[in-house]
Amino acid sequence: MSIITKKSEAFLEKYINNASPTGFESSGQKIWLEYIKPYVDE
């Protein structure tokens, strides 16, 4: 059984391919927040 799922693999690919240089990380932060949203309550 792999800990890498299709969802986590798709997230990683999207996150890595997102341009978010130092000082302009907001687009990467949005991708990360979308991914973890189901696991947090606030």
PDB file of N, CA, C and O in Angstrom, chain B, residues numbered from 101:
ATOM      1  N   MET B 101       0.846  -1.186   0.000  1.00  0.00           N
ATOM      2  CA  MET B 101       0.000   0.000   0.000  1.00  0.00           C
ATOM      3  C   MET B 101       0.892   1.251   0.000  1.00  0.00           C
ATOM      4  O   MET B 101       1.809   1.368   0.812  1.00  0.00           O
ATOM      5  N   SER B 102       0.621   2.144  -0.885  1.00  0.00           N
ATOM      6  CA  SER B 102       1.416   3.359  -1.013  1.00  0.00           C
ATOM      7  C   SER B 102       0.765   4.515  -0.260  1.00  0.00           C
ATOM      8  O   SER B 102      -0.460   4.632  -0.227  1.00  0.00           O
ATOM      9  N   ILE B 103       1.584   5.358   0.337  1.00  0.00           N
ATOM     10  CA  ILE B 103       1.043   6.540   1.015  1.00  0.00           C
ATOM     11  C   ILE B 103       0.769   7.658   0.010  1.00  0.00           C
ATOM     12  O   ILE B 103       0.118   8.651   0.335  1.00  0.00           O
ATOM     13  N   ILE B 104       1.270   7.486  -1.209  1.00  0.00           N
ATOM     14  CA  ILE B 104       1.030   8.457  -2.274  1.00  0.00           C
ATOM     15  C   ILE B 104      -0.262   8.073  -2.994  1.00  0.00           C
ATOM     16  O   ILE B 104      -0.357   7.006  -3.601  1.00  0.00           O
ATOM     17  N   THR B 105      -1.241   8.951  -2.916  1.00  0.00           N
ATOM     18  CA  THR B 105      -2.503   8.713  -3.614  1.00  0.00           C
ATOM     19  C   THR B 105      -2.532   9.546  -4.889  1.00  0.00           C
ATOM     20  O   THR B 105      -1.676  10.405  -5.097  1.00  0.00           O
ATOM     21  N   LYS B 106      -3.513   9.288  -5.734  1.00  0.00           N
ATOM     22  CA  LYS B 106      -3.654  10.096  -6.948  1.00  0.00           C
ATOM     23  C   LYS B 106      -3.873  11.562  -6.584  1.00  0.00           C
ATOM     24  O   LYS B 106      -3.354  12.457  -7.251  1.00  0.00           O
ATOM     25  N   LYS B 107      -4.648  11.804  -5.515  1.00  0.00           N
ATOM     26  CA  LYS B 107      -4.919  13.172  -5.078  1.00  0.00           C
ATOM     27  C   LYS B 107      -3.641  13.854  -4.590  1.00  0.00           C
ATOM     28  O   LYS B 107      -3.375  15.001  -4.948  1.00  0.00           O
ATOM     29  N   SER B 108      -2.854  13.156  -3.779  1.00  0.00           N
ATOM     30  CA  SER B 108      -1.634  13.769  -3.263  1.00  0.00           C
ATOM     31  C   SER B 108      -0.604  13.962  -4.371  1.00  0.00           C
ATOM     32  O   SER B 108       0.143  14.941  -4.361  1.00  0.00           O
ATOM     33  N   GLU B 109      -0.560  13.043  -5.316  1.00  0.00           N
ATOM     34  CA  GLU B 109       0.356  13.190  -6.448  1.00  0.00           C
ATOM     35  C   GLU B 109      -0.038  14.379  -7.323  1.00  0.00           C
ATOM     36  O   GLU B 109       0.828  15.128  -7.777  1.00  0.00           O
ATOM     37  N   ALA B 110      -1.338  14.555  -7.563  1.00  0.00           N
ATOM     38  CA  ALA B 110      -1.822  15.692  -8.355  1.00  0.00           C
ATOM     39  C   ALA B 110      -1.517  17.007  -7.634  1.00  0.00           C
ATOM     40  O   ALA B 110      -1.105  17.981  -8.263  1.00  0.00           O
ATOM     41  N   PHE B 111      -1.721  17.033  -6.305  1.00  0.00           N
ATOM     42  CA  PHE B 111      -1.399  18.221  -5.519  1.00  0.00           C
ATOM     43  C   PHE B 111       0.075  18.567  -5.644  1.00  0.00           C
ATOM     44  O   PHE B 111       0.429  19.718  -5.899  1.00  0.00           O
ATOM     45  N   LEU B 112       0.939  17.567  -5.464  1.00  0.00           N
ATOM     46  CA  LEU B 112       2.374  17.800  -5.512  1.00  0.00           C
ATOM     47  C   LEU B 112       2.800  18.342  -6.873  1.00  0.00           C
ATOM     48  O   LEU B 112       3.601  19.273  -6.950  1.00  0.00           O
ATOM     49  N   GLU B 113       2.271  17.768  -7.932  1.00  0.00           N
ATOM     50  CA  GLU B 113       2.609  18.243  -9.273  1.00  0.00           C
ATOM     51  C   GLU B 113       2.156  19.690  -9.471  1.00  0.00           C
ATOM     52  O   GLU B 113       2.903  20.514 -10.000  1.00  0.00           O
ATOM     53  N   LYS B 114       0.937  19.989  -9.047  1.00  0.00           N
ATOM     54  CA  LYS B 114       0.415  21.354  -9.174  1.00  0.00           C
ATOM     55  C   LYS B 114       1.238  22.332  -8.332  1.00  0.00           C
ATOM     56  O   LYS B 114       1.553  23.433  -8.783  1.00  0.00           O
ATOM     57  N   TYR B 115       1.580  21.926  -7.119  1.00  0.00           N
ATOM     58  CA  TYR B 115       2.325  22.780  -6.189  1.00  0.00           C
ATOM     59  C   TYR B 115       3.733  23.053  -6.702  1.00  0.00           C
ATOM     60  O   TYR B 115       4.203  24.191  -6.666  1.00  0.00           O
ATOM     61  N   ILE B 116       4.400  22.015  -7.175  1.00  0.00           N
ATOM     62  CA  ILE B 116       5.769  22.171  -7.672  1.00  0.00           C
ATOM     63  C   ILE B 116       5.808  23.025  -8.936  1.00  0.00           C
ATOM     64  O   ILE B 116       6.743  23.803  -9.123  1.00  0.00           O
ATOM     65  N   ASN B 117       4.828  22.893  -9.787  1.00  0.00           N
ATOM     66  CA  ASN B 117       4.806  23.632 -11.047  1.00  0.00           C
ATOM     67  C   ASN B 117       4.276  25.054 -10.913  1.00  0.00           C
ATOM     68  O   ASN B 117       4.231  25.797 -11.894  1.00  0.00           O
ATOM     69  N   ASN B 118       3.880  25.432  -9.716  1.00  0.00           N
ATOM     70  CA  ASN B 118       3.376  26.775  -9.473  1.00  0.00           C
ATOM     71  C   ASN B 118       4.545  27.741  -9.261  1.00  0.00           C
ATOM     72  O   ASN B 118       5.445  27.477  -8.465  1.00  0.00           O
ATOM     73  N   ALA B 119       4.517  28.842  -9.971  1.00  0.00           N
ATOM     74  CA  ALA B 119       5.566  29.858  -9.794  1.00  0.00           C
ATOM     75  C   ALA B 119       5.228  30.714  -8.576  1.00  0.00           C
ATOM     76  O   ALA B 119       4.248  31.459  -8.582  1.00  0.00           O
ATOM     77  N   SER B 120       6.045  30.600  -7.539  1.00  0.00           N
ATOM     78  CA  SER B 120       5.832  31.418  -6.333  1.00  0.00           C
ATOM     79  C   SER B 120       7.187  31.788  -5.739  1.00  0.00           C
ATOM     80  O   SER B 120       7.603  31.233  -4.722  1.00  0.00           O
ATOM     81  N   PRO B 121       7.878  32.742  -6.394  1.00  0.00           N
ATOM     82  CA  PRO B 121       9.197  33.141  -5.906  1.00  0.00           C
ATOM     83  C   PRO B 121       9.112  33.848  -4.549  1.00  0.00           C
ATOM     84  O   PRO B 121       8.043  34.296  -4.135  1.00  0.00           O
ATOM     85  N   THR B 122      10.219  33.937  -3.889  1.00  0.00           N
ATOM     86  CA  THR B 122      10.306  34.591  -2.585  1.00  0.00           C
ATOM     87  C   THR B 122       9.682  35.989  -2.655  1.00  0.00           C
ATOM     88  O   THR B 122      10.010  36.793  -3.527  1.00  0.00           O
ATOM     89  N   GLY B 123       8.787  36.248  -1.724  1.00  0.00           N
ATOM     90  CA  GLY B 123       8.084  37.527  -1.682  1.00  0.00           C
ATOM     91  C   GLY B 123       6.736  37.485  -2.385  1.00  0.00           C
ATOM     92  O   GLY B 123       5.920  38.390  -2.213  1.00  0.00           O
ATOM     93  N   PHE B 124       6.493  36.444  -3.174  1.00  0.00           N
ATOM     94  CA  PHE B 124       5.230  36.305  -3.913  1.00  0.00           C
ATOM     95  C   PHE B 124       4.694  34.884  -3.750  1.00  0.00           C
ATOM     96  O   PHE B 124       4.327  34.233  -4.728  1.00  0.00           O
ATOM     97  N   GLU B 125       4.653  34.417  -2.514  1.00  0.00           N
ATOM     98  CA  GLU B 125       4.272  33.034  -2.239  1.00  0.00           C
ATOM     99  C   GLU B 125       2.770  32.801  -2.164  1.00  0.00           C
ATOM    100  O   GLU B 125       2.348  31.661  -1.967  1.00  0.00           O
ATOM    101  N   SER B 126       1.953  33.825  -2.314  1.00  0.00           N
ATOM    102  CA  SER B 126       0.515  33.680  -2.059  1.00  0.00           C
ATOM    103  C   SER B 126      -0.157  32.630  -2.944  1.00  0.00           C
ATOM    104  O   SER B 126      -1.051  31.925  -2.475  1.00  0.00           O
ATOM    105  N   SER B 127       0.244  32.506  -4.201  1.00  0.00           N
ATOM    106  CA  SER B 127      -0.405  31.505  -5.055  1.00  0.00           C
ATOM    107  C   SER B 127      -0.085  30.090  -4.574  1.00  0.00           C
ATOM    108  O   SER B 127      -0.948  29.214  -4.619  1.00  0.00           O
ATOM    109  N   GLY B 128       1.133  29.860  -4.120  1.00  0.00           N
ATOM    110  CA  GLY B 128       1.500  28.559  -3.560  1.00  0.00           C
ATOM    111  C   GLY B 128       0.777  28.290  -2.254  1.00  0.00           C
ATOM    112  O   GLY B 128       0.375  27.158  -1.983  1.00  0.00           O
ATOM    113  N   GLN B 129       0.609  29.326  -1.444  1.00  0.00           N
ATOM    114  CA  GLN B 129      -0.110  29.181  -0.181  1.00  0.00           C
ATOM    115  C   GLN B 129      -1.566  28.807  -0.429  1.00  0.00           C
ATOM    116  O   GLN B 129      -2.137  28.007   0.313  1.00  0.00           O
ATOM    117  N   LYS B 130      -2.169  29.380  -1.462  1.00  0.00           N
ATOM    118  CA  LYS B 130      -3.568  29.067  -1.780  1.00  0.00           C
ATOM    119  C   LYS B 130      -3.720  27.598  -2.176  1.00  0.00           C
ATOM    120  O   LYS B 130      -4.678  26.939  -1.774  1.00  0.00           O
ATOM    121  N   ILE B 131      -2.772  27.090  -2.967  1.00  0.00           N
ATOM    122  CA  ILE B 131      -2.815  25.680  -3.373  1.00  0.00           C
ATOM    123  C   ILE B 131      -2.707  24.789  -2.139  1.00  0.00           C
ATOM    124  O   ILE B 131      -3.452  23.820  -1.998  1.00  0.00           O
ATOM    125  N   TRP B 132      -1.780  25.122  -1.249  1.00  0.00           N
ATOM    126  CA  TRP B 132      -1.574  24.345  -0.026  1.00  0.00           C
ATOM    127  C   TRP B 132      -2.832  24.375   0.844  1.00  0.00           C
ATOM    128  O   TRP B 132      -3.259  23.338   1.350  1.00  0.00           O
ATOM    129  N   LEU B 133      -3.426  25.561   1.020  1.00  0.00           N
ATOM    130  CA  LEU B 133      -4.623  25.681   1.860  1.00  0.00           C
ATOM    131  C   LEU B 133      -5.802  24.903   1.287  1.00  0.00           C
ATOM    132  O   LEU B 133      -6.565  24.300   2.041  1.00  0.00           O
ATOM    133  N   GLU B 134      -5.962  24.906  -0.022  1.00  0.00           N
ATOM    134  CA  GLU B 134      -7.026  24.115  -0.661  1.00  0.00           C
ATOM    135  C   GLU B 134      -6.849  22.634  -0.361  1.00  0.00           C
ATOM    136  O   GLU B 134      -7.820  21.922  -0.103  1.00  0.00           O
ATOM    137  N   TYR B 135      -5.605  22.177  -0.396  1.00  0.00           N
ATOM    138  CA  TYR B 135      -5.318  20.763  -0.185  1.00  0.00           C
ATOM    139  C   TYR B 135      -5.589  20.325   1.255  1.00  0.00           C
ATOM    140  O   TYR B 135      -6.135  19.244   1.476  1.00  0.00           O
ATOM    141  N   ILE B 136      -5.218  21.146   2.231  1.00  0.00           N
ATOM    142  CA  ILE B 136      -5.375  20.738   3.631  1.00  0.00           C
ATOM    143  C   ILE B 136      -6.747  21.096   4.222  1.00  0.00           C
ATOM    144  O   ILE B 136      -7.061  20.681   5.338  1.00  0.00           O
ATOM    145  N   LYS B 137      -7.555  21.851   3.497  1.00  0.00           N
ATOM    146  CA  LYS B 137      -8.855  22.298   4.003  1.00  0.00           C
ATOM    147  C   LYS B 137      -9.716  21.176   4.590  1.00  0.00           C
ATOM    148  O   LYS B 137     -10.328  21.386   5.637  1.00  0.00           O
ATOM    149  N   PRO B 138      -9.791  20.000   3.967  1.00  0.00           N
ATOM    150  CA  PRO B 138     -10.622  18.938   4.548  1.00  0.00           C
ATOM    151  C   PRO B 138     -10.110  18.397   5.888  1.00  0.00           C
ATOM    152  O   PRO B 138     -10.849  17.717   6.600  1.00  0.00           O
ATOM    153  N   TYR B 139      -8.876  18.687   6.229  1.00  0.00           N
ATOM    154  CA  TYR B 139      -8.263  18.126   7.420  1.00  0.00           C
ATOM    155  C   TYR B 139      -8.200  19.071   8.605  1.00  0.00           C
ATOM    156  O   TYR B 139      -7.785  18.669   9.692  1.00  0.00           O
ATOM    157  N   VAL B 140      -8.608  20.330   8.413  1.00  0.00           N
ATOM    158  CA  VAL B 140      -8.554  21.320   9.487  1.00  0.00           C
ATOM    159  C   VAL B 140      -9.940  21.924   9.711  1.00  0.00           C
ATOM    160  O   VAL B 140     -10.778  21.918   8.809  1.00  0.00           O
ATOM    161  N   ASP B 141     -10.177  22.441  10.904  1.00  0.00           N
ATOM    162  CA  ASP B 141     -11.471  23.052  11.166  1.00  0.00           C
ATOM    163  C   ASP B 141     -11.433  24.574  11.110  1.00  0.00           C
ATOM    164  O   ASP B 141     -12.483  25.204  10.984  1.00  0.00           O
ATOM    165  N   GLU B 142     -10.282  25.166  11.199  1.00  0.00           N
ATOM    166  CA  GLU B 142     -10.175  26.619  11.078  1.00  0.00           C
ATOM    167  C   GLU B 142      -8.929  26.987  10.314  1.00  0.00           C
ATOM    168  O   GLU B 142      -8.659  28.170  10.105  1.00  0.00           O
TER     169      GLU B 142
END
